[in-house]
Amino acid sequence: MKASDIRAMSDEEILRRLEEAHHELMNLRFQASFGQLKDTNRPRALRKDIARMRTILRERELAAWEAEEEA
């Protein structure tokens, strides 16, 4: 998922996708532990997507805080 796609989403949608990504990552960890994981790069890509989503949420949080400080 690209950062521009994430920035186009609302905060609620990002949080929902973040929760889904955490569940998928947990399932991938189970698959890896049982030797059933086919796409070994997927957990790494998913962790990066999670990091992107959390970063963009934090950017928005800081921007709101700065706007509040100025007012």
PQR file with spaces between the fields and no chain letter, atoms N, CA, C, O and H, PARSE charges and radii, in Angstrom:
ATOM       1  N    MET     1       0.841   -1.162    0.000 -0.4000 1.5000
ATOM       2  CA   MET     1       0.000    0.000    0.000 -0.0000 2.0000
ATOM       3  C    MET     1       0.896    1.238    0.000  0.5500 1.7000
ATOM       4  O    MET     1       1.854    1.316    0.769 -0.5500 1.4000
ATOM       5  N    LYS     2       0.589    2.184   -0.845 -0.4000 1.5000
ATOM       6  CA   LYS     2       1.397    3.385   -0.958 -0.0000 2.0000
ATOM       7  C    LYS     2       0.962    4.419    0.074  0.5500 1.7000
ATOM       8  O    LYS     2      -0.183    4.418    0.526 -0.5500 1.4000
ATOM       9  H    LYS     2      -0.189    2.121   -1.470  0.4000 1.0000
ATOM      10  N    ALA     3       1.876    5.286    0.435 -0.4000 1.5000
ATOM      11  CA   ALA     3       1.582    6.331    1.409 -0.0000 2.0000
ATOM      12  C    ALA     3       0.499    7.273    0.887  0.5500 1.7000
ATOM      13  O    ALA     3      -0.328    7.753    1.663 -0.5500 1.4000
ATOM      14  H    ALA     3       2.806    5.287    0.068  0.4000 1.0000
ATOM      15  N    SER     4       0.496    7.540   -0.404 -0.4000 1.5000
ATOM      16  CA   SER     4      -0.530    8.425   -0.957 -0.0000 2.0000
ATOM      17  C    SER     4      -1.921    7.808   -0.834  0.5500 1.7000
ATOM      18  O    SER     4      -2.902    8.524   -0.633 -0.5500 1.4000
ATOM      19  H    SER     4       1.168    7.150   -1.034  0.4000 1.0000
ATOM      20  N    ASP     5      -2.011    6.482   -0.953 -0.4000 1.5000
ATOM      21  CA   ASP     5      -3.292    5.801   -0.762 -0.0000 2.0000
ATOM      22  C    ASP     5      -3.754    5.919    0.677  0.5500 1.7000
ATOM      23  O    ASP     5      -4.940    6.118    0.941 -0.5500 1.4000
ATOM      24  H    ASP     5      -1.214    5.901   -1.116  0.4000 1.0000
ATOM      25  N    ILE     6      -2.824    5.796    1.601 -0.4000 1.5000
ATOM      26  CA   ILE     6      -3.164    5.886    3.016 -0.0000 2.0000
ATOM      27  C    ILE     6      -3.583    7.306    3.375  0.5500 1.7000
ATOM      28  O    ILE     6      -4.527    7.499    4.141 -0.5500 1.4000
ATOM      29  H    ILE     6      -1.861    5.634    1.386  0.4000 1.0000
ATOM      30  N    ARG     7      -2.888    8.297    2.829 -0.4000 1.5000
ATOM      31  CA   ARG     7      -3.227    9.695    3.123 -0.0000 2.0000
ATOM      32  C    ARG     7      -4.620   10.053    2.614  0.5500 1.7000
ATOM      33  O    ARG     7      -5.255   10.960    3.153 -0.5500 1.4000
ATOM      34  H    ARG     7      -2.121    8.140    2.207  0.4000 1.0000
ATOM      35  N    ALA     8      -5.104    9.362    1.594 -0.4000 1.5000
ATOM      36  CA   ALA     8      -6.436    9.635    1.055 -0.0000 2.0000
ATOM      37  C    ALA     8      -7.542    9.075    1.952  0.5500 1.7000
ATOM      38  O    ALA     8      -8.707    9.436    1.788 -0.5500 1.4000
ATOM      39  H    ALA     8      -4.588    8.626    1.156  0.4000 1.0000
ATOM      40  N    MET     9      -7.193    8.200    2.895 -0.4000 1.5000
ATOM      41  CA   MET     9      -8.174    7.581    3.788 -0.0000 2.0000
ATOM      42  C    MET     9      -8.461    8.471    4.996  0.5500 1.7000
ATOM      43  O    MET     9      -7.665    9.339    5.352 -0.5500 1.4000
ATOM      44  H    MET     9      -6.246    7.907    3.028  0.4000 1.0000
ATOM      45  N    SER    10      -9.615    8.232    5.615 -0.4000 1.5000
ATOM      46  CA   SER    10      -9.932    8.919    6.863 -0.0000 2.0000
ATOM      47  C    SER    10      -9.218    8.209    8.011  0.5500 1.7000
ATOM      48  O    SER    10      -8.722    7.093    7.856 -0.5500 1.4000
ATOM      49  H    SER    10     -10.262    7.526    5.325  0.4000 1.0000
ATOM      50  N    ASP    11      -9.177    8.868    9.153 -0.4000 1.5000
ATOM      51  CA   ASP    11      -8.524    8.273   10.324 -0.0000 2.0000
ATOM      52  C    ASP    11      -9.197    6.967   10.728  0.5500 1.7000
ATOM      53  O    ASP    11      -8.523    5.996   11.073 -0.5500 1.4000
ATOM      54  H    ASP    11      -9.580    9.774    9.279  0.4000 1.0000
ATOM      55  N    GLU    12     -10.532    6.945   10.684 -0.4000 1.5000
ATOM      56  CA   GLU    12     -11.261    5.741   11.079 -0.0000 2.0000
ATOM      57  C    GLU    12     -10.949    4.575   10.144  0.5500 1.7000
ATOM      58  O    GLU    12     -10.796    3.435   10.585 -0.5500 1.4000
ATOM      59  H    GLU    12     -11.079    7.734   10.404  0.4000 1.0000
ATOM      60  N    GLU    13     -10.857    4.874    8.853 -0.4000 1.5000
ATOM      61  CA   GLU    13     -10.554    3.818    7.891 -0.0000 2.0000
ATOM      62  C    GLU    13      -9.128    3.294    8.081  0.5500 1.7000
ATOM      63  O    GLU    13      -8.882    2.093    7.972 -0.5500 1.4000
ATOM      64  H    GLU    13     -10.982    5.799    8.495  0.4000 1.0000
ATOM      65  N    ILE    14      -8.202    4.194    8.362 -0.4000 1.5000
ATOM      66  CA   ILE    14      -6.819    3.768    8.608 -0.0000 2.0000
ATOM      67  C    ILE    14      -6.761    2.872    9.842  0.5500 1.7000
ATOM      68  O    ILE    14      -6.073    1.852    9.836 -0.5500 1.4000
ATOM      69  H    ILE    14      -8.401    5.170    8.450  0.4000 1.0000
ATOM      70  N    LEU    15      -7.478    3.248   10.894 -0.4000 1.5000
ATOM      71  CA   LEU    15      -7.487    2.442   12.110 -0.0000 2.0000
ATOM      72  C    LEU    15      -8.091    1.067   11.856  0.5500 1.7000
ATOM      73  O    LEU    15      -7.617    0.068   12.398 -0.5500 1.4000
ATOM      74  H    LEU    15      -8.037    4.078   10.899  0.4000 1.0000
ATOM      75  N    ARG    16      -9.133    1.013   11.036 -0.4000 1.5000
ATOM      76  CA   ARG    16      -9.752   -0.268   10.698 -0.0000 2.0000
ATOM      77  C    ARG    16      -8.783   -1.134    9.908  0.5500 1.7000
ATOM      78  O    ARG    16      -8.643   -2.325   10.184 -0.5500 1.4000
ATOM      79  H    ARG    16      -9.518    1.824   10.596  0.4000 1.0000
ATOM      80  N    ARG    17      -8.115   -0.539    8.925 -0.4000 1.5000
ATOM      81  CA   ARG    17      -7.132   -1.280    8.123 -0.0000 2.0000
ATOM      82  C    ARG    17      -5.948   -1.720    8.973  0.5500 1.7000
ATOM      83  O    ARG    17      -5.386   -2.794    8.761 -0.5500 1.4000
ATOM      84  H    ARG    17      -8.229    0.429    8.701  0.4000 1.0000
ATOM      85  N    LEU    18      -5.574   -0.890    9.930 -0.4000 1.5000
ATOM      86  CA   LEU    18      -4.469   -1.224   10.819 -0.0000 2.0000
ATOM      87  C    LEU    18      -4.817   -2.446   11.659  0.5500 1.7000
ATOM      88  O    LEU    18      -3.984   -3.331   11.851 -0.5500 1.4000
ATOM      89  H    LEU    18      -6.030   -0.017   10.103  0.4000 1.0000
ATOM      90  N    GLU    19      -6.032   -2.492   12.153 -0.4000 1.5000
ATOM      91  CA   GLU    19      -6.479   -3.646   12.927 -0.0000 2.0000
ATOM      92  C    GLU    19      -6.499   -4.910   12.068  0.5500 1.7000
ATOM      93  O    GLU    19      -6.082   -5.979   12.514 -0.5500 1.4000
ATOM      94  H    GLU    19      -6.709   -1.773   11.998  0.4000 1.0000
ATOM      95  N    GLU    20      -6.991   -4.777   10.827 -0.4000 1.5000
ATOM      96  CA   GLU    20      -7.006   -5.921    9.911 -0.0000 2.0000
ATOM      97  C    GLU    20      -5.586   -6.404    9.621  0.5500 1.7000
ATOM      98  O    GLU    20      -5.336   -7.608    9.554 -0.5500 1.4000
ATOM      99  H    GLU    20      -7.330   -3.909   10.465  0.4000 1.0000
ATOM     100  N    ALA    21      -4.666   -5.470    9.450 -0.4000 1.5000
ATOM     101  CA   ALA    21      -3.276   -5.829    9.151 -0.0000 2.0000
ATOM     102  C    ALA    21      -2.647   -6.574   10.325  0.5500 1.7000
ATOM     103  O    ALA    21      -1.886   -7.520   10.125 -0.5500 1.4000
ATOM     104  H    ALA    21      -4.869   -4.492    9.504  0.4000 1.0000
ATOM     105  N    HIS    22      -2.962   -6.152   11.542 -0.4000 1.5000
ATOM     106  CA   HIS    22      -2.433   -6.851   12.716 -0.0000 2.0000
ATOM     107  C    HIS    22      -2.968   -8.282   12.786  0.5500 1.7000
ATOM     108  O    HIS    22      -2.230   -9.208   13.122 -0.5500 1.4000
ATOM     109  H    HIS    22      -3.581   -5.384   11.704  0.4000 1.0000
ATOM     110  N    HIS    23      -4.247   -8.459   12.470 -0.4000 1.5000
ATOM     111  CA   HIS    23      -4.820   -9.810   12.470 -0.0000 2.0000
ATOM     112  C    HIS    23      -4.180  -10.676   11.383  0.5500 1.7000
ATOM     113  O    HIS    23      -3.878  -11.848   11.608 -0.5500 1.4000
ATOM     114  H    HIS    23      -4.846   -7.707   12.196  0.4000 1.0000
ATOM     115  N    GLU    24      -3.978  -10.083   10.201 -0.4000 1.5000
ATOM     116  CA   GLU    24      -3.348  -10.836    9.117 -0.0000 2.0000
ATOM     117  C    GLU    24      -1.916  -11.217    9.479  0.5500 1.7000
ATOM     118  O    GLU    24      -1.475  -12.329    9.186 -0.5500 1.4000
ATOM     119  H    GLU    24      -4.223   -9.131   10.019  0.4000 1.0000
ATOM     120  N    LEU    25      -1.194  -10.302   10.112 -0.4000 1.5000
ATOM     121  CA   LEU    25       0.180  -10.589   10.512 -0.0000 2.0000
ATOM     122  C    LEU    25       0.218  -11.737   11.532  0.5500 1.7000
ATOM     123  O    LEU    25       1.101  -12.593   11.480 -0.5500 1.4000
ATOM     124  H    LEU    25      -1.552   -9.400   10.350  0.4000 1.0000
ATOM     125  N    MET    26      -0.732  -11.743   12.441 -0.4000 1.5000
ATOM     126  CA   MET    26      -0.800  -12.822   13.420 -0.0000 2.0000
ATOM     127  C    MET    26      -1.051  -14.159   12.712  0.5500 1.7000
ATOM     128  O    MET    26      -0.426  -15.167   13.042 -0.5500 1.4000
ATOM     129  H    MET    26      -1.449  -11.047   12.483  0.4000 1.0000
ATOM     130  N    ASN    27      -1.966  -14.163   11.740 -0.4000 1.5000
ATOM     131  CA   ASN    27      -2.238  -15.389   10.986 -0.0000 2.0000
ATOM     132  C    ASN    27      -1.016  -15.842   10.199  0.5500 1.7000
ATOM     133  O    ASN    27      -0.748  -17.040   10.103 -0.5500 1.4000
ATOM     134  H    ASN    27      -2.473  -13.345   11.471  0.4000 1.0000
ATOM     135  N    LEU    28      -0.277  -14.900    9.640 -0.4000 1.5000
ATOM     136  CA   LEU    28       0.932  -15.251    8.891 -0.0000 2.0000
ATOM     137  C    LEU    28       1.996  -15.839    9.812  0.5500 1.7000
ATOM     138  O    LEU    28       2.741  -16.735    9.414 -0.5500 1.4000
ATOM     139  H    LEU    28      -0.495  -13.927    9.718  0.4000 1.0000
ATOM     140  N    ARG    29       2.067  -15.334   11.040 -0.4000 1.5000
ATOM     141  CA   ARG    29       3.021  -15.889   11.997 -0.0000 2.0000
ATOM     142  C    ARG    29       2.672  -17.334   12.338  0.5500 1.7000
ATOM     143  O    ARG    29       3.557  -18.181   12.464 -0.5500 1.4000
ATOM     144  H    ARG    29       1.462  -14.606   11.363  0.4000 1.0000
ATOM     145  N    PHE    30       1.364  -17.612   12.487 -0.4000 1.5000
ATOM     146  CA   PHE    30       0.943  -18.991   12.737 -0.0000 2.0000
ATOM     147  C    PHE    30       1.301  -19.882   11.552  0.5500 1.7000
ATOM     148  O    PHE    30       1.806  -20.989   11.735 -0.5500 1.4000
ATOM     149  H    PHE    30       0.646  -16.925   12.385  0.4000 1.0000
ATOM     150  N    GLN    31       1.040  -19.400   10.338 -0.4000 1.5000
ATOM     151  CA   GLN    31       1.367  -20.184    9.155 -0.0000 2.0000
ATOM     152  C    GLN    31       2.860  -20.461    9.089  0.5500 1.7000
ATOM     153  O    GLN    31       3.275  -21.568    8.744 -0.5500 1.4000
ATOM     154  H    GLN    31       0.629  -18.500   10.189  0.4000 1.0000
ATOM     155  N    ALA    32       3.665  -19.463    9.416 -0.4000 1.5000
ATOM     156  CA   ALA    32       5.120  -19.643    9.376 -0.0000 2.0000
ATOM     157  C    ALA    32       5.571  -20.663   10.416  0.5500 1.7000
ATOM     158  O    ALA    32       6.472  -21.460   10.156 -0.5500 1.4000
ATOM     159  H    ALA    32       3.328  -18.564    9.696  0.4000 1.0000
ATOM     160  N    SER    33       4.957  -20.640   11.578 -0.4000 1.5000
ATOM     161  CA   SER    33       5.377  -21.573   12.623 -0.0000 2.0000
ATOM     162  C    SER    33       5.006  -23.017   12.277  0.5500 1.7000
ATOM     163  O    SER    33       5.676  -23.951   12.717 -0.5500 1.4000
ATOM     164  H    SER    33       4.225  -19.993   11.790  0.4000 1.0000
ATOM     165  N    PHE    34       3.942  -23.201   11.492 -0.4000 1.5000
ATOM     166  CA   PHE    34       3.538  -24.546   11.087 -0.0000 2.0000
ATOM     167  C    PHE    34       4.130  -24.956    9.741  0.5500 1.7000
ATOM     168  O    PHE    34       3.874  -26.059    9.256 -0.5500 1.4000
ATOM     169  H    PHE    34       3.398  -22.441   11.135  0.4000 1.0000
ATOM     170  N    GLY    35       4.914  -24.077    9.144 -0.4000 1.5000
ATOM     171  CA   GLY    35       5.547  -24.399    7.866 -0.0000 2.0000
ATOM     172  C    GLY    35       4.604  -24.327    6.686  0.5500 1.7000
ATOM     173  O    GLY    35       4.862  -24.957    5.661 -0.5500 1.4000
ATOM     174  H    GLY    35       5.122  -23.181    9.537  0.4000 1.0000
ATOM     175  N    GLN    36       3.521  -23.579    6.797 -0.4000 1.5000
ATOM     176  CA   GLN    36       2.534  -23.479    5.717 -0.0000 2.0000
ATOM     177  C    GLN    36       2.601  -22.152    4.969  0.5500 1.7000
ATOM     178  O    GLN    36       1.798  -21.917    4.065 -0.5500 1.4000
ATOM     179  H    GLN    36       3.311  -23.067    7.630  0.4000 1.0000
ATOM     180  N    LEU    37       3.522  -21.298    5.319 -0.4000 1.5000
ATOM     181  CA   LEU    37       3.614  -19.978    4.704 -0.0000 2.0000
ATOM     182  C    LEU    37       4.184  -20.101    3.301  0.5500 1.7000
ATOM     183  O    LEU    37       5.288  -20.614    3.118 -0.5500 1.4000
ATOM     184  H    LEU    37       4.174  -21.488    6.053  0.4000 1.0000
ATOM     185  N    LYS    38       3.437  -19.635    2.313 -0.4000 1.5000
ATOM     186  CA   LYS    38       3.874  -19.734    0.914 -0.0000 2.0000
ATOM     187  C    LYS    38       4.641  -18.495    0.472  0.5500 1.7000
ATOM     188  O    LYS    38       5.698  -18.604   -0.150 -0.5500 1.4000
ATOM     189  H    LYS    38       2.540  -19.218    2.461  0.4000 1.0000
ATOM     190  N    ASP    39       4.107  -17.315    0.793 -0.4000 1.5000
ATOM     191  CA   ASP    39       4.755  -16.071    0.408 -0.0000 2.0000
ATOM     192  C    ASP    39       5.556  -15.554    1.605  0.5500 1.7000
ATOM     193  O    ASP    39       5.008  -14.903    2.494 -0.5500 1.4000
ATOM     194  H    ASP    39       3.249  -17.228    1.298  0.4000 1.0000
ATOM     195  N    THR    40       6.838  -15.848    1.615 -0.4000 1.5000
ATOM     196  CA   THR    40       7.660  -15.503    2.769 -0.0000 2.0000
ATOM     197  C    THR    40       7.943  -14.006    2.871  0.5500 1.7000
ATOM     198  O    THR    40       8.391  -13.542    3.920 -0.5500 1.4000
ATOM     199  H    THR    40       7.282  -16.377    0.892  0.4000 1.0000
ATOM     200  N    ASN    41       7.698  -13.250    1.823 -0.4000 1.5000
ATOM     201  CA   ASN    41       7.927  -11.809    1.856 -0.0000 2.0000
ATOM     202  C    ASN    41       6.718  -11.052    2.408  0.5500 1.7000
ATOM     203  O    ASN    41       6.851   -9.885    2.775 -0.5500 1.4000
ATOM     204  H    ASN    41       7.334  -13.627    0.971  0.4000 1.0000
ATOM     205  N    ARG    42       5.554  -11.677    2.475 -0.4000 1.5000
ATOM     206  CA   ARG    42       4.325  -11.005    2.893 -0.0000 2.0000
ATOM     207  C    ARG    42       4.405  -10.437    4.318  0.5500 1.7000
ATOM     208  O    ARG    42       3.971   -9.305    4.527 -0.5500 1.4000
ATOM     209  H    ARG    42       5.445  -12.625    2.177  0.4000 1.0000
ATOM     210  N    PRO    43       4.938  -11.169    5.307 -0.5600 1.5000
ATOM     211  CA   PRO    43       5.016  -10.565    6.648  0.2800 2.0000
ATOM     212  C    PRO    43       5.848   -9.281    6.678  0.5500 1.7000
ATOM     213  O    PRO    43       5.494   -8.318    7.358 -0.5500 1.4000
ATOM     214  N    ARG    44       6.936   -9.278    5.949 -0.4000 1.5000
ATOM     215  CA   ARG    44       7.782   -8.083    5.907 -0.0000 2.0000
ATOM     216  C    ARG    44       7.048   -6.909    5.266  0.5500 1.7000
ATOM     217  O    ARG    44       7.096   -5.789    5.774 -0.5500 1.4000
ATOM     218  H    ARG    44       7.224  -10.060    5.396  0.4000 1.0000
ATOM     219  N    ALA    45       6.371   -7.167    4.154 -0.4000 1.5000
ATOM     220  CA   ALA    45       5.615   -6.116    3.476 -0.0000 2.0000
ATOM     221  C    ALA    45       4.482   -5.609    4.365  0.5500 1.7000
ATOM     222  O    ALA    45       4.196   -4.412    4.390 -0.5500 1.4000
ATOM     223  H    ALA    45       6.331   -8.077    3.742  0.4000 1.0000
ATOM     224  N    LEU    46       3.848   -6.509    5.084 -0.4000 1.5000
ATOM     225  CA   LEU    46       2.754   -6.138    5.967 -0.0000 2.0000
ATOM     226  C    LEU    46       3.253   -5.277    7.129  0.5500 1.7000
ATOM     227  O    LEU    46       2.592   -4.311    7.513 -0.5500 1.4000
ATOM     228  H    LEU    46       4.080   -7.481    5.064  0.4000 1.0000
ATOM     229  N    ARG    47       4.404   -5.618    7.684 -0.4000 1.5000
ATOM     230  CA   ARG    47       4.979   -4.801    8.758 -0.0000 2.0000
ATOM     231  C    ARG    47       5.292   -3.394    8.266  0.5500 1.7000
ATOM     232  O    ARG    47       5.101   -2.422    8.998 -0.5500 1.4000
ATOM     233  H    ARG    47       4.941   -6.402    7.373  0.4000 1.0000
ATOM     234  N    LYS    48       5.767   -3.282    7.038 -0.4000 1.5000
ATOM     235  CA   LYS    48       6.051   -1.965    6.470 -0.0000 2.0000
ATOM     236  C    LYS    48       4.768   -1.169    6.253  0.5500 1.7000
ATOM     237  O    LYS    48       4.742    0.040    6.481 -0.5500 1.4000
ATOM     238  H    LYS    48       5.922   -4.071    6.444  0.4000 1.0000
ATOM     239  N    ASP    49       3.703   -1.843    5.813 -0.4000 1.5000
ATOM     240  CA   ASP    49       2.410   -1.168    5.653 -0.0000 2.0000
ATOM     241  C    ASP    49       1.891   -0.661    6.994  0.5500 1.7000
ATOM     242  O    ASP    49       1.361    0.446    7.083 -0.5500 1.4000
ATOM     243  H    ASP    49       3.724   -2.825    5.628  0.4000 1.0000
ATOM     244  N    ILE    50       2.044   -1.476    8.033 -0.4000 1.5000
ATOM     245  CA   ILE    50       1.615   -1.077    9.374 -0.0000 2.0000
ATOM     246  C    ILE    50       2.402    0.157    9.814  0.5500 1.7000
ATOM     247  O    ILE    50       1.834    1.094   10.374 -0.5500 1.4000
ATOM     248  H    ILE    50       2.475   -2.375    7.961  0.4000 1.0000
ATOM     249  N    ALA    51       3.691    0.153    9.562 -0.4000 1.5000
ATOM     250  CA   ALA    51       4.530    1.298    9.934 -0.0000 2.0000
ATOM     251  C    ALA    51       4.102    2.553    9.175  0.5500 1.7000
ATOM     252  O    ALA    51       4.071    3.643    9.748 -0.5500 1.4000
ATOM     253  H    ALA    51       4.153   -0.609    9.107  0.4000 1.0000
ATOM     254  N    ARG    52       3.774    2.409    7.897 -0.4000 1.5000
ATOM     255  CA   ARG    52       3.312    3.564    7.119 -0.0000 2.0000
ATOM     256  C    ARG    52       2.020    4.134    7.688  0.5500 1.7000
ATOM     257  O    ARG    52       1.877    5.348    7.830 -0.5500 1.4000
ATOM     258  H    ARG    52       3.799    1.524    7.432  0.4000 1.0000
ATOM     259  N    MET    53       1.084    3.250    8.010 -0.4000 1.5000
ATOM     260  CA   MET    53      -0.196    3.709    8.547 -0.0000 2.0000
ATOM     261  C    MET    53      -0.001    4.410    9.895  0.5500 1.7000
ATOM     262  O    MET    53      -0.595    5.461   10.136 -0.5500 1.4000
ATOM     263  H    MET    53       1.200    2.264    7.894  0.4000 1.0000
ATOM     264  N    ARG    54       0.813    3.844   10.759 -0.4000 1.5000
ATOM     265  CA   ARG    54       1.049    4.453   12.067 -0.0000 2.0000
ATOM     266  C    ARG    54       1.771    5.789   11.924  0.5500 1.7000
ATOM     267  O    ARG    54       1.497    6.720   12.682 -0.5500 1.4000
ATOM     268  H    ARG    54       1.295    2.990   10.563  0.4000 1.0000
ATOM     269  N    THR    55       2.684    5.897   10.969 -0.4000 1.5000
ATOM     270  CA   THR    55       3.410    7.141   10.739 -0.0000 2.0000
ATOM     271  C    THR    55       2.460    8.238   10.280  0.5500 1.7000
ATOM     272  O    THR    55       2.537    9.366   10.768 -0.5500 1.4000
ATOM     273  H    THR    55       2.906    5.141   10.353  0.4000 1.0000
ATOM     274  N    ILE    56       1.579    7.928    9.361 -0.4000 1.5000
ATOM     275  CA   ILE    56       0.644    8.928    8.843 -0.0000 2.0000
ATOM     276  C    ILE    56      -0.340    9.349    9.931  0.5500 1.7000
ATOM     277  O    ILE    56      -0.681   10.528   10.030 -0.5500 1.4000
ATOM     278  H    ILE    56       1.516    7.012    8.964  0.4000 1.0000
ATOM     279  N    LEU    57      -0.802    8.401   10.750 -0.4000 1.5000
ATOM     280  CA   LEU    57      -1.666    8.772   11.869 -0.0000 2.0000
ATOM     281  C    LEU    57      -0.935    9.710   12.829  0.5500 1.7000
ATOM     282  O    LEU    57      -1.523   10.669   13.330 -0.5500 1.4000
ATOM     283  H    LEU    57      -0.525    7.444   10.670  0.4000 1.0000
ATOM     284  N    ARG    58       0.325    9.441   13.082 -0.4000 1.5000
ATOM     285  CA   ARG    58       1.115   10.296   13.983 -0.0000 2.0000
ATOM     286  C    ARG    58       1.326   11.677   13.371  0.5500 1.7000
ATOM     287  O    ARG    58       1.280   12.680   14.084 -0.5500 1.4000
ATOM     288  H    ARG    58       0.803    8.662   12.675  0.4000 1.0000
ATOM     289  N    GLU    59       1.557   11.744   12.052 -0.4000 1.5000
ATOM     290  CA   GLU    59       1.704   13.037   11.384 -0.0000 2.0000
ATOM     291  C    GLU    59       0.442   13.867   11.554  0.5500 1.7000
ATOM     292  O    GLU    59       0.514   15.066   11.823 -0.5500 1.4000
ATOM     293  H    GLU    59       1.594   10.930   11.472  0.4000 1.0000
ATOM     294  N    ARG    60      -0.713   13.233   11.397 -0.4000 1.5000
ATOM     295  CA   ARG    60      -1.987   13.939   11.550 -0.0000 2.0000
ATOM     296  C    ARG    60      -2.189   14.382   12.993  0.5500 1.7000
ATOM     297  O    ARG    60      -2.696   15.475   13.246 -0.5500 1.4000
ATOM     298  H    ARG    60      -0.771   12.259   11.178  0.4000 1.0000
ATOM     299  N    GLU    61      -1.797   13.542   13.929 -0.4000 1.5000
ATOM     300  CA   GLU    61      -1.923   13.886   15.336 -0.0000 2.0000
ATOM     301  C    GLU    61      -1.068   15.102   15.670  0.5500 1.7000
ATOM     302  O    GLU    61      -1.522   16.005   16.372 -0.5500 1.4000
ATOM     303  H    GLU    61      -1.385   12.654   13.723  0.4000 1.0000
ATOM     304  N    LEU    62       0.161   15.133   15.173 -0.4000 1.5000
ATOM     305  CA   LEU    62       1.046   16.257   15.434 -0.0000 2.0000
ATOM     306  C    LEU    62       0.559   17.522   14.758  0.5500 1.7000
ATOM     307  O    LEU    62       0.675   18.607   15.328 -0.5500 1.4000
ATOM     308  H    LEU    62       0.530   14.399   14.602  0.4000 1.0000
ATOM     309  N    ALA    63       0.013   17.407   13.548 -0.4000 1.5000
ATOM     310  CA   ALA    63      -0.517   18.568   12.845 -0.0000 2.0000
ATOM     311  C    ALA    63      -1.703   19.150   13.606  0.5500 1.7000
ATOM     312  O    ALA    63      -1.831   20.370   13.706 -0.5500 1.4000
ATOM     313  H    ALA    63      -0.081   16.526   13.086  0.4000 1.0000
ATOM     314  N    ALA    64      -2.568   18.299   14.142 -0.4000 1.5000
ATOM     315  CA   ALA    64      -3.709   18.782   14.922 -0.0000 2.0000
ATOM     316  C    ALA    64      -3.238   19.439   16.199  0.5500 1.7000
ATOM     317  O    ALA    64      -3.800   20.451   16.618 -0.5500 1.4000
ATOM     318  H    ALA    64      -2.465   17.308   14.061  0.4000 1.0000
ATOM     319  N    TRP    65      -2.215   18.881   16.828 -0.4000 1.5000
ATOM     320  CA   TRP    65      -1.675   19.452   18.046 -0.0000 2.0000
ATOM     321  C    TRP    65      -1.056   20.823   17.783  0.5500 1.7000
ATOM     322  O    TRP    65      -1.246   21.750   18.570 -0.5500 1.4000
ATOM     323  H    TRP    65      -1.758   18.059   16.487  0.4000 1.0000
ATOM     324  N    GLU    66      -0.313   20.955   16.675 -0.4000 1.5000
ATOM     325  CA   GLU    66       0.284   22.240   16.322 -0.0000 2.0000
ATOM     326  C    GLU    66      -0.781   23.279   16.015  0.5500 1.7000
ATOM     327  O    GLU    66      -0.642   24.442   16.392 -0.5500 1.4000
ATOM     328  H    GLU    66      -0.159   20.202   16.036  0.4000 1.0000
ATOM     329  N    ALA    67      -1.848   22.865   15.331 -0.4000 1.5000
ATOM     330  CA   ALA    67      -2.930   23.804   15.025 -0.0000 2.0000
ATOM     331  C    ALA    67      -3.615   24.259   16.320  0.5500 1.7000
ATOM     332  O    ALA    67      -4.022   25.414   16.441 -0.5500 1.4000
ATOM     333  H    ALA    67      -1.960   21.920   15.025  0.4000 1.0000
ATOM     334  N    GLU    68      -3.736   23.356   17.269 -0.4000 1.5000
ATOM     335  CA   GLU    68      -4.341   23.683   18.553 -0.0000 2.0000
ATOM     336  C    GLU    68      -3.450   24.653   19.336  0.5500 1.7000
ATOM     337  O    GLU    68      -3.943   25.566   19.999 -0.5500 1.4000
ATOM     338  H    GLU    68      -3.405   22.417   17.171  0.4000 1.0000
ATOM     339  N    GLU    69      -2.140   24.443   19.249 -0.4000 1.5000
ATOM     340  CA   GLU    69      -1.201   25.312   19.951 -0.0000 2.0000
ATOM     341  C    GLU    69      -1.240   26.737   19.389  0.5500 1.7000
ATOM     342  O    GLU    69      -1.114   27.703   20.142 -0.5500 1.4000
ATOM     343  H    GLU    69      -1.740   23.702   18.710  0.4000 1.0000
ATOM     344  N    GLU    70      -1.412   26.869   18.080 -0.4000 1.5000
ATOM     345  CA   GLU    70      -1.441   28.178   17.443 -0.0000 2.0000
ATOM     346  C    GLU    70      -2.715   28.940   17.767  0.5500 1.7000
ATOM     347  O    GLU    70      -2.711   30.171   17.802 -0.5500 1.4000
ATOM     348  H    GLU    70      -1.514   26.085   17.469  0.4000 1.0000
ATOM     349  N    ALA    71      -3.793   28.229   18.002 -0.4000 1.5000
ATOM     350  CA   ALA    71      -5.088   28.885   18.262 -0.0000 2.0000
ATOM     351  C    ALA    71      -5.206   29.409   19.675  0.5500 1.7000
ATOM     352  O    ALA    71      -6.234   29.981   20.037 -0.5500 1.4000
ATOM     353  H    ALA    71      -3.796   27.229   17.974  0.4000 1.0000
